[in-house]
Amino acid sequence: MTGTPAIPTSRRTRLARQATLALLFALIAVLIVETLWLTRLPAIALLLILLLKTLPLILFIQPLRQNRPLAPVWLSALLLLYFCWAVLASWAPGTEGVFALTRALLVSACISAAMVWSWKGKQVEA
């Protein structure tokens, strides 16, 4: 097995990681639904857009499930980029509600991932 070894976690770190995973799944689902709802494109173009939107997030599921130490940090950085995109996209007329939900999920997932990293770091120091 290669990569960074998993660190034993406390209960609150485990709960924060599970919350991060749940929010990540919800975010992926919302991105899929909003893409299907807002775009009127041919199937191949729609598939490409769905892959570009969701694949970076999907790649973080396994490292988070395996409790890799740096996964929450990189996920938080990626979520900040998604948040910038959601803010810009919400300026389009008629999309405020959809992107409000997306922004709420992004902020919640970013905070949850940061809490996982923070609490995991305190365990390592102890």
N, CA, C and O atoms as CSV, one atom per row, in Angstrom:
chain,resi,resn,atom,element,x,y,z
A,1,MET,N,N,0.851,-1.173,0.000
A,1,MET,CA,C,0.000,0.000,0.000
A,1,MET,C,C,0.895,1.232,0.000
A,1,MET,O,O,1.808,1.338,0.818
A,2,THR,N,N,0.639,2.150,-0.901
A,2,THR,CA,C,1.445,3.359,-0.996
A,2,THR,C,C,0.659,4.546,-0.483
A,2,THR,O,O,-0.535,4.436,-0.204
A,3,GLY,N,N,1.329,5.687,-0.356
A,3,GLY,CA,C,0.651,6.896,0.092
A,3,GLY,C,C,0.875,7.124,1.573
A,3,GLY,O,O,1.646,6.422,2.226
A,4,THR,N,N,0.189,8.112,2.073
A,4,THR,CA,C,0.306,8.488,3.470
A,4,THR,C,C,-0.521,7.538,4.320
A,4,THR,O,O,-1.665,7.253,3.965
A,5,PRO,N,N,0.006,7.041,5.414
A,5,PRO,CA,C,-0.764,6.112,6.243
A,5,PRO,C,C,-1.904,6.820,6.955
A,5,PRO,O,O,-1.834,8.019,7.224
A,6,ALA,N,N,-2.948,6.071,7.256
A,6,ALA,CA,C,-4.086,6.618,7.982
A,6,ALA,C,C,-3.712,6.823,9.446
A,6,ALA,O,O,-2.894,6.093,10.004
A,7,ILE,N,N,-4.324,7.824,10.048
A,7,ILE,CA,C,-4.077,8.144,11.452
A,7,ILE,C,C,-5.300,7.717,12.254
A,7,ILE,O,O,-6.422,7.971,11.815
A,8,PRO,N,N,-5.133,7.077,13.412
A,8,PRO,CA,C,-6.291,6.752,14.239
A,8,PRO,C,C,-7.035,8.034,14.620
A,8,PRO,O,O,-6.410,9.059,14.892
A,9,THR,N,N,-8.353,7.974,14.639
A,9,THR,CA,C,-9.136,9.190,14.849
A,9,THR,C,C,-9.992,9.105,16.096
A,9,THR,O,O,-10.340,8.025,16.574
A,10,SER,N,N,-10.319,10.283,16.607
A,10,SER,CA,C,-11.249,10.379,17.729
A,10,SER,C,C,-12.677,10.345,17.183
A,10,SER,O,O,-12.901,10.345,15.972
A,11,ARG,N,N,-13.620,10.317,18.098
A,11,ARG,CA,C,-15.031,10.245,17.710
A,11,ARG,C,C,-15.452,11.498,16.953
A,11,ARG,O,O,-16.130,11.393,15.931
A,12,ARG,N,N,-15.068,12.672,17.426
A,12,ARG,CA,C,-15.507,13.902,16.762
A,12,ARG,C,C,-14.844,14.064,15.391
A,12,ARG,O,O,-15.454,14.613,14.473
A,13,THR,N,N,-13.625,13.602,15.246
A,13,THR,CA,C,-12.976,13.645,13.938
A,13,THR,C,C,-13.681,12.706,12.980
A,13,THR,O,O,-13.894,13.044,11.815
A,14,ARG,N,N,-14.042,11.537,13.463
A,14,ARG,CA,C,-14.756,10.561,12.638
A,14,ARG,C,C,-16.124,11.106,12.209
A,14,ARG,O,O,-16.531,10.930,11.061
A,15,LEU,N,N,-16.836,11.772,13.141
A,15,LEU,CA,C,-18.135,12.358,12.801
A,15,LEU,C,C,-17.988,13.494,11.791
A,15,LEU,O,O,-18.804,13.614,10.877
A,16,ALA,N,N,-16.971,14.318,11.942
A,16,ALA,CA,C,-16.734,15.409,10.994
A,16,ALA,C,C,-16.385,14.851,9.617
A,16,ALA,O,O,-16.817,15.391,8.599
A,17,ARG,N,N,-15.605,13.776,9.585
A,17,ARG,CA,C,-15.258,13.149,8.301
A,17,ARG,C,C,-16.490,12.556,7.644
A,17,ARG,O,O,-16.652,12.663,6.428
A,18,GLN,N,N,-17.369,11.926,8.431
A,18,GLN,CA,C,-18.607,11.383,7.880
A,18,GLN,C,C,-19.522,12.493,7.382
A,18,GLN,O,O,-20.183,12.343,6.354
A,19,ALA,N,N,-19.561,13.607,8.109
A,19,ALA,CA,C,-20.350,14.757,7.653
A,19,ALA,C,C,-19.786,15.313,6.355
A,19,ALA,O,O,-20.537,15.690,5.456
A,20,THR,N,N,-18.464,15.364,6.258
A,20,THR,CA,C,-17.826,15.841,5.029
A,20,THR,C,C,-18.183,14.937,3.852
A,20,THR,O,O,-18.485,15.424,2.763
A,21,LEU,N,N,-18.148,13.631,4.068
A,21,LEU,CA,C,-18.517,12.699,3.008
A,21,LEU,C,C,-19.980,12.860,2.605
A,21,LEU,O,O,-20.300,12.855,1.416
A,22,ALA,N,N,-20.870,13.003,3.590
A,22,ALA,CA,C,-22.295,13.184,3.289
A,22,ALA,C,C,-22.518,14.473,2.498
A,22,ALA,O,O,-23.279,14.489,1.531
A,23,LEU,N,N,-21.853,15.550,2.912
A,23,LEU,CA,C,-21.983,16.814,2.189
A,23,LEU,C,C,-21.387,16.719,0.791
A,23,LEU,O,O,-21.897,17.337,-0.143
A,24,LEU,N,N,-20.323,15.958,0.639
A,24,LEU,CA,C,-19.711,15.766,-0.668
A,24,LEU,C,C,-20.658,15.013,-1.602
A,24,LEU,O,O,-20.803,15.382,-2.767
A,25,PHE,N,N,-21.299,13.963,-1.096
A,25,PHE,CA,C,-22.283,13.235,-1.905
A,25,PHE,C,C,-23.464,14.134,-2.274
A,25,PHE,O,O,-23.939,14.101,-3.409
A,26,ALA,N,N,-23.938,14.938,-1.316
A,26,ALA,CA,C,-25.049,15.861,-1.596
A,26,ALA,C,C,-24.641,16.890,-2.638
A,26,ALA,O,O,-25.427,17.222,-3.526
A,27,LEU,N,N,-23.421,17.394,-2.537
A,27,LEU,CA,C,-22.934,18.373,-3.497
A,27,LEU,C,C,-22.839,17.773,-4.896
A,27,LEU,O,O,-23.224,18.417,-5.872
A,28,ILE,N,N,-22.338,16.566,-5.002
A,28,ILE,CA,C,-22.254,15.899,-6.308
A,28,ILE,C,C,-23.651,15.715,-6.898
A,28,ILE,O,O,-23.859,15.935,-8.092
A,29,ALA,N,N,-24.603,15.313,-6.061
A,29,ALA,CA,C,-25.982,15.134,-6.531
A,29,ALA,C,C,-26.581,16.458,-7.004
A,29,ALA,O,O,-27.233,16.503,-8.047
A,30,VAL,N,N,-26.367,17.528,-6.251
A,30,VAL,CA,C,-26.902,18.840,-6.639
A,30,VAL,C,C,-26.254,19.314,-7.939
A,30,VAL,O,O,-26.936,19.875,-8.797
A,31,LEU,N,N,-24.962,19.098,-8.094
A,31,LEU,CA,C,-24.293,19.505,-9.330
A,31,LEU,C,C,-24.845,18.742,-10.534
A,31,LEU,O,O,-25.009,19.317,-11.611
A,32,ILE,N,N,-25.128,17.474,-10.360
A,32,ILE,CA,C,-25.702,16.685,-11.456
A,32,ILE,C,C,-27.098,17.188,-11.797
A,32,ILE,O,O,-27.417,17.390,-12.969
A,33,VAL,N,N,-27.925,17.391,-10.786
A,33,VAL,CA,C,-29.301,17.843,-11.017
A,33,VAL,C,C,-29.322,19.223,-11.657
A,33,VAL,O,O,-30.057,19.447,-12.618
A,34,GLU,N,N,-28.530,20.143,-11.138
A,34,GLU,CA,C,-28.552,21.490,-11.706
A,34,GLU,C,C,-27.994,21.523,-13.122
A,34,GLU,O,O,-28.440,22.332,-13.935
A,35,THR,N,N,-27.036,20.668,-13.434
A,35,THR,CA,C,-26.519,20.615,-14.799
A,35,THR,C,C,-27.576,20.084,-15.748
A,35,THR,O,O,-27.760,20.619,-16.842
A,36,LEU,N,N,-28.267,19.041,-15.339
A,36,LEU,CA,C,-29.328,18.485,-16.188
A,36,LEU,C,C,-30.486,19.462,-16.337
A,36,LEU,O,O,-31.125,19.508,-17.388
A,37,TRP,N,N,-30.764,20.243,-15.298
A,37,TRP,CA,C,-31.892,21.162,-15.288
A,37,TRP,C,C,-31.601,22.443,-16.064
A,37,TRP,O,O,-32.481,22.950,-16.759
A,38,LEU,N,N,-30.393,22.972,-15.959
A,38,LEU,CA,C,-30.090,24.276,-16.537
A,38,LEU,C,C,-29.534,24.228,-17.954
A,38,LEU,O,O,-29.553,25.250,-18.639
A,39,THR,N,N,-29.049,23.105,-18.413
A,39,THR,CA,C,-28.425,23.066,-19.727
A,39,THR,C,C,-29.286,22.321,-20.725
A,39,THR,O,O,-29.933,21.324,-20.404
A,40,ARG,N,N,-29.275,22.823,-21.920
A,40,ARG,CA,C,-29.976,22.181,-23.038
A,40,ARG,C,C,-28.929,21.887,-24.113
A,40,ARG,O,O,-28.788,22.627,-25.087
A,41,LEU,N,N,-28.211,20.809,-23.916
A,41,LEU,CA,C,-27.108,20.453,-24.806
A,41,LEU,C,C,-27.282,19.033,-25.316
A,41,LEU,O,O,-28.064,18.262,-24.760
A,42,PRO,N,N,-26.554,18.682,-26.376
A,42,PRO,CA,C,-26.542,17.283,-26.822
A,42,PRO,C,C,-25.966,16.376,-25.732
A,42,PRO,O,O,-25.247,16.836,-24.844
A,43,ALA,N,N,-26.284,15.114,-25.810
A,43,ALA,CA,C,-25.924,14.160,-24.753
A,43,ALA,C,C,-24.416,14.093,-24.506
A,43,ALA,O,O,-23.988,14.038,-23.353
A,44,ILE,N,N,-23.614,14.096,-25.553
A,44,ILE,CA,C,-22.170,13.960,-25.361
A,44,ILE,C,C,-21.593,15.201,-24.680
A,44,ILE,O,O,-20.709,15.087,-23.831
A,45,ALA,N,N,-22.087,16.376,-25.044
A,45,ALA,CA,C,-21.624,17.615,-24.401
A,45,ALA,C,C,-22.077,17.645,-22.942
A,45,ALA,O,O,-21.329,18.079,-22.065
A,46,LEU,N,N,-23.284,17.191,-22.687
A,46,LEU,CA,C,-23.788,17.135,-21.318
A,46,LEU,C,C,-22.959,16.178,-20.468
A,46,LEU,O,O,-22.655,16.481,-19.315
A,47,LEU,N,N,-22.594,15.033,-21.023
A,47,LEU,CA,C,-21.760,14.071,-20.311
A,47,LEU,C,C,-20.387,14.656,-19.986
A,47,LEU,O,O,-19.866,14.452,-18.890
A,48,LEU,N,N,-19.812,15.372,-20.925
A,48,LEU,CA,C,-18.516,16.001,-20.701
A,48,LEU,C,C,-18.599,17.056,-19.599
A,48,LEU,O,O,-17.710,17.131,-18.750
A,49,ILE,N,N,-19.644,17.863,-19.602
A,49,ILE,CA,C,-19.809,18.874,-18.561
A,49,ILE,C,C,-20.004,18.216,-17.194
A,49,ILE,O,O,-19.437,18.667,-16.199
A,50,LEU,N,N,-20.805,17.152,-17.148
A,50,LEU,CA,C,-20.999,16.437,-15.885
A,50,LEU,C,C,-19.681,15.863,-15.364
A,50,LEU,O,O,-19.410,15.929,-14.165
A,51,LEU,N,N,-18.873,15.310,-16.243
A,51,LEU,CA,C,-17.581,14.772,-15.826
A,51,LEU,C,C,-16.658,15.870,-15.310
A,51,LEU,O,O,-15.991,15.691,-14.291
A,52,LEU,N,N,-16.615,16.994,-15.999
A,52,LEU,CA,C,-15.757,18.096,-15.564
A,52,LEU,C,C,-16.192,18.672,-14.222
A,52,LEU,O,O,-15.359,19.108,-13.427
A,53,LYS,N,N,-17.493,18.672,-13.973
A,53,LYS,CA,C,-17.991,19.220,-12.708
A,53,LYS,C,C,-17.830,18.254,-11.541
A,53,LYS,O,O,-17.515,18.674,-10.427
A,54,THR,N,N,-18.042,16.975,-11.784
A,54,THR,CA,C,-18.124,16.038,-10.669
A,54,THR,C,C,-16.881,15.182,-10.453
A,54,THR,O,O,-16.621,14.757,-9.328
A,55,LEU,N,N,-16.115,14.923,-11.495
A,55,LEU,CA,C,-14.968,14.021,-11.348
A,55,LEU,C,C,-13.960,14.477,-10.297
A,55,LEU,O,O,-13.508,13.643,-9.512
A,56,PRO,N,N,-13.578,15.766,-10.238
A,56,PRO,CA,C,-12.643,16.164,-9.178
A,56,PRO,C,C,-13.181,15.884,-7.773
A,56,PRO,O,O,-12.418,15.527,-6.876
A,57,LEU,N,N,-14.485,16.043,-7.584
A,57,LEU,CA,C,-15.072,15.760,-6.268
A,57,LEU,C,C,-15.149,14.258,-6.005
A,57,LEU,O,O,-14.906,13.803,-4.888
A,58,ILE,N,N,-15.485,13.506,-7.026
A,58,ILE,CA,C,-15.588,12.046,-6.869
A,58,ILE,C,C,-14.233,11.446,-6.496
A,58,ILE,O,O,-14.169,10.473,-5.746
A,59,LEU,N,N,-13.158,12.022,-7.015
A,59,LEU,CA,C,-11.828,11.500,-6.709
A,59,LEU,C,C,-11.451,11.650,-5.234
A,59,LEU,O,O,-10.529,10.980,-4.771
A,60,PHE,N,N,-12.138,12.507,-4.494
A,60,PHE,CA,C,-11.841,12.688,-3.074
A,60,PHE,C,C,-12.608,11.730,-2.163
A,60,PHE,O,O,-12.323,11.670,-0.967
A,61,ILE,N,N,-13.552,10.998,-2.686
A,61,ILE,CA,C,-14.358,10.110,-1.836
A,61,ILE,C,C,-13.492,9.031,-1.197
A,61,ILE,O,O,-13.544,8.834,0.017
A,62,GLN,N,N,-12.699,8.335,-1.999
A,62,GLN,CA,C,-11.889,7.242,-1.460
A,62,GLN,C,C,-10.838,7.714,-0.451
A,62,GLN,O,O,-10.729,7.103,0.612
A,63,PRO,N,N,-10.056,8.771,-0.726
A,63,PRO,CA,C,-9.100,9.222,0.297
A,63,PRO,C,C,-9.771,9.653,1.602
A,63,PRO,O,O,-9.210,9.449,2.679
A,64,LEU,N,N,-10.956,10.241,1.518
A,64,LEU,CA,C,-11.660,10.604,2.757
A,64,LEU,C,C,-12.137,9.363,3.497
A,64,LEU,O,O,-12.074,9.308,4.725
A,65,ARG,N,N,-12.608,8.378,2.764
A,65,ARG,CA,C,-13.062,7.137,3.411
A,65,ARG,C,C,-11.899,6.390,4.035
A,65,ARG,O,O,-12.069,5.715,5.051
A,66,GLN,N,N,-10.705,6.501,3.435
A,66,GLN,CA,C,-9.523,5.825,3.970
A,66,GLN,C,C,-8.833,6.646,5.052
A,66,GLN,O,O,-7.817,6.219,5.600
A,67,ASN,N,N,-9.372,7.809,5.360
A,67,ASN,CA,C,-8.848,8.673,6.425
A,67,ASN,C,C,-7.423,9.142,6.140
A,67,ASN,O,O,-6.580,9.157,7.037
A,68,ARG,N,N,-7.162,9.518,4.911
A,68,ARG,CA,C,-5.847,10.045,4.550
A,68,ARG,C,C,-5.687,11.444,5.142
A,68,ARG,O,O,-6.607,12.256,5.037
A,69,PRO,N,N,-4.557,11.745,5.754
A,69,PRO,CA,C,-4.391,13.003,6.492
A,69,PRO,C,C,-4.529,14.275,5.657
A,69,PRO,O,O,-5.079,15.260,6.150
A,70,LEU,N,N,-4.055,14.290,4.424
A,70,LEU,CA,C,-4.075,15.515,3.635
A,70,LEU,C,C,-5.319,15.661,2.759
A,70,LEU,O,O,-5.504,16.705,2.133
A,71,ALA,N,N,-6.162,14.654,2.700
A,71,ALA,CA,C,-7.355,14.721,1.855
A,71,ALA,C,C,-8.275,15.883,2.233
A,71,ALA,O,O,-8.748,16.575,1.332
A,72,PRO,N,N,-8.556,16.138,3.521
A,72,PRO,CA,C,-9.431,17.274,3.844
A,72,PRO,C,C,-8.843,18.628,3.448
A,72,PRO,O,O,-9.584,19.545,3.093
A,73,VAL,N,N,-7.535,18.757,3.506
A,73,VAL,CA,C,-6.887,20.020,3.145
A,73,VAL,C,C,-7.064,20.288,1.655
A,73,VAL,O,O,-7.474,21.380,1.261
A,74,TRP,N,N,-6.756,19.299,0.834
A,74,TRP,CA,C,-6.879,19.470,-0.607
A,74,TRP,C,C,-8.340,19.616,-1.017
A,74,TRP,O,O,-8.655,20.357,-1.948
A,75,LEU,N,N,-9.223,18.916,-0.332
A,75,LEU,CA,C,-10.650,19.055,-0.626
A,75,LEU,C,C,-11.117,20.473,-0.320
A,75,LEU,O,O,-11.877,21.048,-1.099
A,76,SER,N,N,-10.683,21.042,0.789
A,76,SER,CA,C,-11.057,22.420,1.129
A,76,SER,C,C,-10.582,23.397,0.063
A,76,SER,O,O,-11.315,24.315,-0.306
A,77,ALA,N,N,-9.372,23.210,-0.431
A,77,ALA,CA,C,-8.843,24.089,-1.482
A,77,ALA,C,C,-9.676,23.957,-2.763
A,77,ALA,O,O,-9.984,24.957,-3.411
A,78,LEU,N,N,-10.034,22.736,-3.119
A,78,LEU,CA,C,-10.851,22.528,-4.299
A,78,LEU,C,C,-12.248,23.132,-4.126
A,78,LEU,O,O,-12.793,23.722,-5.059
A,79,LEU,N,N,-12.822,22.981,-2.932
A,79,LEU,CA,C,-14.157,23.518,-2.680
A,79,LEU,C,C,-14.186,25.040,-2.750
A,79,LEU,O,O,-15.204,25.626,-3.117
A,80,LEU,N,N,-13.086,25.676,-2.405
A,80,LEU,CA,C,-13.032,27.136,-2.545
A,80,LEU,C,C,-13.125,27.544,-4.016
A,80,LEU,O,O,-13.767,28.544,-4.341
A,81,LEU,N,N,-12.495,26.784,-4.898
A,81,LEU,CA,C,-12.619,27.065,-6.330
A,81,LEU,C,C,-14.055,26.851,-6.816
A,81,LEU,O,O,-14.577,27.645,-7.598
A,82,TYR,N,N,-14.677,25.789,-6.355
A,82,TYR,CA,C,-16.080,25.544,-6.701
A,82,TYR,C,C,-16.971,26.664,-6.159
A,82,TYR,O,O,-17.937,27.055,-6.814
A,83,PHE,N,N,-16.656,27.181,-4.971
A,83,PHE,CA,C,-17.445,28.267,-4.397
A,83,PHE,C,C,-17.341,29.520,-5.266
A,83,PHE,O,O,-18.345,30.188,-5.514
A,84,CYS,N,N,-16.144,29.835,-5.723
A,84,CYS,CA,C,-15.976,30.994,-6.625
A,84,CYS,C,C,-16.812,30.807,-7.886
A,84,CYS,O,O,-17.450,31.749,-8.356
A,85,TRP,N,N,-16.811,29.595,-8.434
A,85,TRP,CA,C,-17.624,29.317,-9.616
A,85,TRP,C,C,-19.118,29.478,-9.308
A,85,TRP,O,O,-19.851,30.038,-10.123
A,86,ALA,N,N,-19.573,29.007,-8.167
A,86,ALA,CA,C,-20.997,29.088,-7.818
A,86,ALA,C,C,-21.437,30.536,-7.618
A,86,ALA,O,O,-22.554,30.901,-7.987
A,87,VAL,N,N,-20.576,31.354,-7.042
A,87,VAL,CA,C,-20.912,32.769,-6.865
A,87,VAL,C,C,-21.048,33.445,-8.228
A,87,VAL,O,O,-22.002,34.186,-8.465
A,88,LEU,N,N,-20.103,33.192,-9.112
A,88,LEU,CA,C,-20.178,33.789,-10.446
A,88,LEU,C,C,-21.388,33.281,-11.228
A,88,LEU,O,O,-22.051,34.055,-11.918
A,89,ALA,N,N,-21.676,31.987,-11.123
A,89,ALA,CA,C,-22.803,31.407,-11.855
A,89,ALA,C,C,-24.147,31.889,-11.315
A,89,ALA,O,O,-25.130,31.906,-12.055
A,90,SER,N,N,-24.210,32.278,-10.057
A,90,SER,CA,C,-25.489,32.708,-9.479
A,90,SER,C,C,-25.926,34.072,-9.979
A,90,SER,O,O,-27.059,34.483,-9.727
A,91,TRP,N,N,-25.050,34.788,-10.684
A,91,TRP,CA,C,-25.436,36.081,-11.241
A,91,TRP,C,C,-26.300,35.937,-12.490
A,91,TRP,O,O,-26.889,36.916,-12.949
A,92,ALA,N,N,-26.380,34.735,-13.042
A,92,ALA,CA,C,-27.237,34.511,-14.208
A,92,ALA,C,C,-28.698,34.587,-13.772
A,92,ALA,O,O,-29.053,34.043,-12.727
A,93,PRO,N,N,-29.545,35.247,-14.548
A,93,PRO,CA,C,-30.956,35.386,-14.162
A,93,PRO,C,C,-31.653,34.034,-14.041
A,93,PRO,O,O,-31.474,33.152,-14.881
A,94,GLY,N,N,-32.438,33.887,-12.999
A,94,GLY,CA,C,-33.235,32.681,-12.805
A,94,GLY,C,C,-32.521,31.515,-12.142
A,94,GLY,O,O,-33.111,30.443,-12.007
A,95,THR,N,N,-31.273,31.686,-11.723
A,95,THR,CA,C,-30.531,30.567,-11.142
A,95,THR,C,C,-30.171,30.800,-9.675
A,95,THR,O,O,-29.393,30.037,-9.102
A,96,GLU,N,N,-30.722,31.833,-9.070
A,96,GLU,CA,C,-30.320,32.190,-7.711
A,96,GLU,C,C,-30.589,31.077,-6.708
A,96,GLU,O,O,-29.733,30.784,-5.873
A,97,GLY,N,N,-31.761,30.452,-6.772
A,97,GLY,CA,C,-32.123,29.420,-5.804
A,97,GLY,C,C,-31.244,28.186,-5.882
A,97,GLY,O,O,-30.819,27.657,-4.855
A,98,VAL,N,N,-30.972,27.729,-7.086
A,98,VAL,CA,C,-30.152,26.534,-7.270
A,98,VAL,C,C,-28.743,26.774,-6.748
A,98,VAL,O,O,-28.180,25.938,-6.040
A,99,PHE,N,N,-28.187,27.906,-7.098
A,99,PHE,CA,C,-26.814,28.168,-6.691
A,99,PHE,C,C,-26.709,28.572,-5.223
A,99,PHE,O,O,-25.633,28.477,-4.634
A,100,ALA,N,N,-27.809,29.019,-4.628
A,100,ALA,CA,C,-27.804,29.275,-3.181
A,100,ALA,C,C,-27.622,27.952,-2.433
A,100,ALA,O,O,-26.868,27.878,-1.463
A,101,LEU,N,N,-28.310,26.923,-2.889
A,101,LEU,CA,C,-28.151,25.593,-2.282
A,101,LEU,C,C,-26.732,25.068,-2.516
A,101,LEU,O,O,-26.120,24.496,-1.614
A,102,THR,N,N,-26.225,25.263,-3.709
A,102,THR,CA,C,-24.861,24.821,-4.020
A,102,THR,C,C,-23.848,25.538,-3.142
A,102,THR,O,O,-22.928,24.915,-2.613
A,103,ARG,N,N,-24.017,26.858,-2.984
A,103,ARG,CA,C,-23.087,27.615,-2.134
A,103,ARG,C,C,-23.165,27.159,-0.687
A,103,ARG,O,O,-22.138,27.039,-0.020
A,104,ALA,N,N,-24.381,26.902,-0.190
A,104,ALA,CA,C,-24.530,26.437,1.195
A,104,ALA,C,C,-23.832,25.094,1.396
A,104,ALA,O,O,-23.155,24.893,2.404
A,105,LEU,N,N,-23.990,24.180,0.448
A,105,LEU,CA,C,-23.320,22.876,0.551
A,105,LEU,C,C,-21.804,23.026,0.462
A,105,LEU,O,O,-21.067,22.348,1.179
A,106,LEU,N,N,-21.342,23.909,-0.413
A,106,LEU,CA,C,-19.899,24.120,-0.544
A,106,LEU,C,C,-19.289,24.674,0.735
A,106,LEU,O,O,-18.246,24.200,1.186
A,107,VAL,N,N,-19.934,25.673,1.317
A,107,VAL,CA,C,-19.408,26.262,2.553
A,107,VAL,C,C,-19.425,25.228,3.677
A,107,VAL,O,O,-18.457,25.109,4.428
A,108,SER,N,N,-20.521,24.485,3.793
A,108,SER,CA,C,-20.624,23.471,4.847
A,108,SER,C,C,-19.567,22.384,4.686
A,108,SER,O,O,-18.934,21.984,5.663
A,109,ALA,N,N,-19.374,21.909,3.467
A,109,ALA,CA,C,-18.369,20.863,3.226
A,109,ALA,C,C,-16.964,21.384,3.478
A,109,ALA,O,O,-16.123,20.664,4.015
A,110,CYS,N,N,-16.702,22.619,3.099
A,110,CYS,CA,C,-15.371,23.201,3.319
A,110,CYS,C,C,-15.082,23.340,4.815
A,110,CYS,O,O,-13.986,23.014,5.271
A,111,ILE,N,N,-16.055,23.819,5.567
A,111,ILE,CA,C,-15.878,23.957,7.019
A,111,ILE,C,C,-15.716,22.587,7.663
A,111,ILE,O,O,-14.867,22.408,8.537
A,112,SER,N,N,-16.514,21.632,7.242
A,112,SER,CA,C,-16.417,20.279,7.804
A,112,SER,C,C,-15.051,19.650,7.514
A,112,SER,O,O,-14.453,19.026,8.390
A,113,ALA,N,N,-14.562,19.818,6.284
A,113,ALA,CA,C,-13.238,19.276,5.947
A,113,ALA,C,C,-12.142,19.972,6.750
A,113,ALA,O,O,-11.179,19.333,7.173
A,114,ALA,N,N,-12.287,21.273,6.959
A,114,ALA,CA,C,-11.297,21.997,7.764
A,114,ALA,C,C,-11.323,21.515,9.211
A,114,ALA,O,O,-10.276,21.434,9.854
A,115,MET,N,N,-12.507,21.195,9.730
A,115,MET,CA,C,-12.603,20.684,11.099
A,115,MET,C,C,-11.940,19.314,11.210
A,115,MET,O,O,-11.281,19.018,12.207
A,116,VAL,N,N,-12.114,18.478,10.185
A,116,VAL,CA,C,-11.453,17.166,10.190
A,116,VAL,C,C,-9.946,17.367,10.281
A,116,VAL,O,O,-9.279,16.719,11.088
A,117,TRP,N,N,-9.407,18.265,9.456
A,117,TRP,CA,C,-7.964,18.510,9.457
A,117,TRP,C,C,-7.507,19.072,10.792
A,117,TRP,O,O,-6.485,18.644,11.330
A,118,SER,N,N,-8.254,20.026,11.331
A,118,SER,CA,C,-7.871,20.663,12.592
A,118,SER,C,C,-7.861,19.655,13.738
A,118,SER,O,O,-6.906,19.597,14.512
A,119,TRP,N,N,-8.916,18.869,13.841
A,119,TRP,CA,C,-8.991,17.904,14.939
A,119,TRP,C,C,-7.994,16.767,14.757
A,119,TRP,O,O,-7.470,16.234,15.735
A,120,LYS,N,N,-7.735,16.399,13.519
A,120,LYS,CA,C,-6.759,15.352,13.262
A,120,LYS,C,C,-5.366,15.837,13.646
A,120,LYS,O,O,-4.574,15.072,14.197
A,121,GLY,N,N,-5.059,17.106,13.360
A,121,GLY,CA,C,-3.778,17.681,13.744
A,121,GLY,C,C,-3.579,17.734,15.244
A,121,GLY,O,O,-2.466,17.532,15.731
A,122,LYS,N,N,-4.645,18.004,15.983
A,122,LYS,CA,C,-4.553,18.031,17.445
A,122,LYS,C,C,-4.306,16.635,17.990
A,122,LYS,O,O,-3.661,16.491,19.028
A,123,GLN,N,N,-4.796,15.615,17.325
A,123,GLN,CA,C,-4.545,14.240,17.761
A,123,GLN,C,C,-3.078,13.887,17.558
A,123,GLN,O,O,-2.471,13.222,18.398
A,124,VAL,N,N,-2.516,14.329,16.451
A,124,VAL,CA,C,-1.125,14.008,16.156
A,124,VAL,C,C,-0.204,14.698,17.160
A,124,VAL,O,O,0.802,14.123,17.575
A,125,GLU,N,N,-0.548,15.949,17.559
A,125,GLU,CA,C,0.270,16.676,18.522
A,125,GLU,C,C,0.240,16.025,19.887
A,125,GLU,O,O,1.240,16.050,20.604
A,126,ALA,N,N,-0.895,15.438,20.264
A,126,ALA,CA,C,-1.051,14.879,21.601
A,126,ALA,C,C,-0.245,13.618,21.817
A,126,ALA,O,O,-0.283,13.039,22.902
